[in-house]
């Protein structure tokens, strides 16, 4: 493994960034937790300088930082990107929800979601929970657990009897397919593929314990095609669902699972809608199959919410 990483570093040093990224991606697929791999992935992404490269590189650096929290190179590059783009500060606007502003800093480094997506998820879920006493929340794609813990906090403070079901492989993403493209480029060409978004289950459990919401979290480890059909959740018991799993197949599995379980009044938020072509296609196809309709909630151009109630 170290030899392959050294090869990728050599290619990067020679300015052969695309070749270096290909080696990194192949290594990431078999060893997603290897130290140094996501730092190099971020450097390759920045060197290729495609649209939204800064955001992709930042997310790769957050993966690296989760494994190596004291790596100075990762910290410096992360600061450089954030100072240049202010990625998470520029998009939220004015928020007068003191509870959200209190929780946000505690989960910020444990999620790849921009603040506006977190706040929209919080605001619409909170409205529904205020009128409920019981119900569940489903999250497909949990990674380090920031958004799942945010939702669990809402369940706890609103005294909801139920769980946040956190579905994730906790071993990185599965391979993309032909639909998983963006701006005319494949996921692999953009530095995304099998093994990315890796986080061990322990990260979610530790964060949940830190915010004392562990009783409201029900993690489900494994690929969706292997796990979704094995979990018993009452129909019409789901008040909110968060789909953040990027690939066409994963989003299709998620929506086919979630839609029959949604309560009459619910909120459904889908991340990367408009960024990954496969996400939008999966939403279109599954919504047609289930004849699903709801009020669209525009978020930031690259995610979408759907609200009933």
C-alpha positions, 0 to 999 in steps of 0.5 A, a space after each residue: 500500500 505504501 509503495 502505491 501511495 509513494 508512486 502517486 506522490 511521485 506522479 504528483 511531484 512530476 505534475 502528472 496530476 490526473 495519473 496521480 489521482 487515478 492511483 490514489 482512487 484505486 488505492 482508496 477503493 481497497 484501503 479507504 482509511 490509509 493515512 495520507 491518501 486523502 491529503 494527496 487526493 485533495 492536492 490532486 483535486 486542487 491541481 486539476 482546478 475544476 469547478 467546485 474543486 475547493 469544496 471537493 478538496 475540503 471534503 477530502 481533507 476533512 476525511 484525512 483530518 478525522 484520521 490524523 487530527 494533528 497533521 500540520 499539512 492537512 490543517 494548513 491546506 484546510 485553512 488556506 481553502 477556507 480562507 480563500 472561499 469561506 465555504 461554510 460561512 458565506 451561504 447561511 445568511 441571518 439565522 435567529 435560531 439560538 438553539 441551532 447556533 448553539 449546536 452547529 459548532 459542536 457538529 461542524 467538523 463532523 459533516 460535509 454539509 454546508 451550513 445552509 443545508 444543515 439549517 434547512 434540514 434543521 428548520 423543516 424537521 423542527 417544524 414537524 417535530 413540534 407537532 408530534 410525540 412519536 416518529 422516526 427519522 431516516 438518514 441515508 449516508 451518515 459518514 462522521 455523523 454530524 447531521 444524524 446527531 443534529 437530528 437526534 438533538 431535535 428528537 431529544 429536545 422535542 421529546 419525540 419517541 423514536 429513533 434516527 436510523 443512520 444507514 451507512 456502510 461506514 467503510 466508504 462509498 460503493 463504486 459509482 456507475 455510468 450515471 454518476 457524472 457531474 459537469 460532463 466528468 465521471 466521478 473518478 475524474 473528479 476525485 470521487 469513487 469507491 471508498 470516499 466519504 469513509 468514516 468508522 462507526 465509532 466517529 458517529 457513536 463518539 459524537 452522539 455520546 458527546 452531545 448525549 443523544 446516543 439513545 436516539 441514534 440507531 446505526 445500521 452498518 452495511 451497503 443499502 442493498 444488504 441492509 434496508 430490507 432487514 430493518 423493521 420500521 412502521 409505515 407512515 412513522 417517518 417524519 423526516 428523511 435525509 438522503 446524502 449518498 451521491 450515487 444513482 444506485 444508492 439514492 434509488 435504494 434510499 428513496 424506494 425504501 423511504 417513500 412508503 414509510 413517510 408520514 402524511 406530513 413529512 420533510 425529505 431532503 436530498 443532497 447533491 441534487 443538481 451536482 451529481 447527475 445520477 442523483 437527479 435521475 434517481 429522484 425523477 425515476 423513483 418519484 415517478 414509480 411511487 407517484 410521489 409529489 410534495 412542495 419543492 424547497 430550494 436550498 442552494 442550487 445543489 440540494 433539494 427539499 420536499 415538504 408535505 405539511 
